Amino acid sequence: MNLQNFFAELKRRNVYKIAAAYAVVGWLLIQVATQVFPFFDIPNWAVRLIVLVIVIGFPIALILAWAFELTPQGIRRAEDADRVPEARRKSYAWIYIVVFGVSLSIGLFFLGRYAGSHATPAAPGIPEKSIAVLPFENLSSDKENAYFADGIQDEILTRLSKIAALKVISRTSTQKYKSAPENLREIGQQLGVANLLEGSVQKIGNAAHINVQLIRVATDEHLWAESYNRKLDDIFAVEGEVATAIADQLNAKLTGSEKESLSIKPTSNPEAYDAYLRGLAFQGRLDSLHLDIRKSIDAFEEAARLDPQFALAWAQLVRQDSLAYTNFERTPQRRDAAKQALDNAVRLAPNLAETQLAEGIYQATFERNFEAAKSRYLAVRQRFPNNAFAAEYLGSLTRGQGDWGQSHQFFQEAIELDPRNVFLFADAFCTDAGMRDIVSARKLLERARNLSPQNSMVIAMLAMTYQMTGDIAQAQALLDGGAPTEFYDWYVQVMASNAIFLRKYEPAIAMLKAQLSKPPSFGPRLGTAQGNLADLERHAGQMDAASHTYEQARVSLEATLREQPDNAHLISVLAWIEACLGNQSKALDLGRRAIALSPASKNAYTGPAYEDTLARIQAHFGDKDNAIAALQHLLTTAYEPLVVTPALLRIDPDWDNLRGDPRFEKLCQGKTP
């Protein structure tokens, strides 16, 4: 066939015109779909289907245009239409179709742009590119798989938090909400975000079905939704795809390193990943701190055993090992386990935020190298500004360095990223109460109490602020309303001290005896609890019982110290026990040893607390000069609560041997915070 004649025939049969008209109408339909469908919450797959149909229909339209022609007598085969006179066949209707289609498309285009630019803005002060990931609903028939849904939520949130252009709220602030709540605007305001991600997870054997949807809080508009059906060994891709899609919907530009971090596959072993998700679930729990720490360690260790190349599992182990070391297991074995986990994490993935945080944690907890740890945390904070852990760790670290004002500021920044984290509020409280800023400390605890009304630790801390001002009746009213069902260090110590201040011992003695009837649950805290009971019995005049309980406390503490010989806290507790047993020389030696192990020059948070204990021992044995000199210093020093205040000096019987000394009486008349 002559090529020139072929093109002439295409023109004669109006194929060119049909092609142009089809392109315009197709573009028009695509504009309608992309600009209008979102207003009716029509899912994205419908838009993609329309585009696909339009593309497939184009060659079909051209074939039909070649074979048939529209005439005044209707649709005719092209050969039959050729016999119709030219004048009657000529029509310009297609031109009007094109003009109309172009005009309407342009109108829709600018309408969409106008609507997008004039969309309902977020509440004042809330960034448009801010998001919280609500708890995912567990649709699995086996409710034991709830940890899996929690883990998927946490991993999506973790990846989002690595996008610097977004403000991302921490999981601990969202876990108290239910899946798919109705009051989205209220939740958005409470969390300070403009967007919420909600979803569901159904785990069936070796596969998972995941639904997610992104919602604009101000309008309840569904910006984006997607469903995924994946095998467990491909589940990591979903987390990266969701984070990337959200960044695209919120117009958050990704850097090259951010794109790379979103696509990282942490492990190829689905069983290891399953164990890792269980570890994350226990890590985020608030109900039983010591037990949850142990369970999370077990889960992360299993994940690392199943896949020794799993860097994230090793990094998380460092964090949990440090918590165990700090709270209840200050042993060489725990330190060695943390070092092994850190070495593996650094070898496998040195650039991960979790690895860099782990390095800082190890340096601060085990090496006491606070400057090196601070540099690590600052680097993570600069690279990953949404990482609330970095800000919180900086708050704790600078407090230990004696920079209390900076500690307060770091905690405020952490709370901004994690505004509903009860334990973050409690940690921040320790800074403000240590500085004797009672007003700020109470505000933090009231926020924590609103989130967890029956939290015994929060109630005890709040009672402590009233002790510091001498309002022991209000402190007791709080304690009476929040008695725990199991042993909590903070609560028991505050409860015991308040009973001593009030000179009402019996209820506290009965409560402690009931809890001590189950000593295996105490672990290394047994000696401290026995010491609290002995103090109550001594002040109640039950001297024989007190002596017996003090002996029990000494045996328990010495047994624990054989495993944890450098535990300054337990040594300081033992020093007081020895003092109450009348062993002056041994008590003073132990008190000074605790200070030497953790002096204020190396740890401004706990160091002065050991000086406080030594001053009580000195007062107990009538050494007024040294005890009063220590109090003069401590009253102007910030340290671990319960800090000494003039109000406490007036009511605490530990200082009774100093009463009548003009120097001490002057301290008692000082200004109450």
Summary of the structure (lengths in Angstrom):
residues: 673
radius of gyration: 34.4
end to end distance: 101.2
largest distance: 127.8
contacts: 2245
relative contact order: 0.05
helix: 68%
strand: 7%
